[in-house]
Amino acid sequence: MRHPNILKFLDGSETDTAVWIVTEPVRSLATALEAPGGISEESKVYGLLHLATALSFLNKDGGSIHGNVRSEAIWLTQGGEWKLGGFEVCTKKDEDAGVLWVSY
């Protein structure tokens, strides 16, 4: 799924023991919040707007539910933009056997 506020997938590979996913360069929001100085209030408001826009796109246009919104699922680009990731339990709304419905 492509959207400016969703973490960009670049490449991936799978072995017998692991799945490797390559994305654009980012750092964890959880780590940034804990860092000395943290994130400014203005940046938090701007980031929450990005997050709301990404979730709106995912729910309306994508017909899906993210199911994993937390600080560890949000990533910051080098420019400070917030990107939504953490799609491990993302499920289509009309999928009865989706991972979100089965797991929870």
Secondary structure, DSSP 8 states (H G I E B T S, - for coil): ---TTB--EEEEEE-SS-EEEEESSEEEHHHHHHSTT---HHHHHHHHHHHHHHHHHHHHTS-EE----SGGGEEEETT--EEE---TT-EETT-TT-HHHHH-
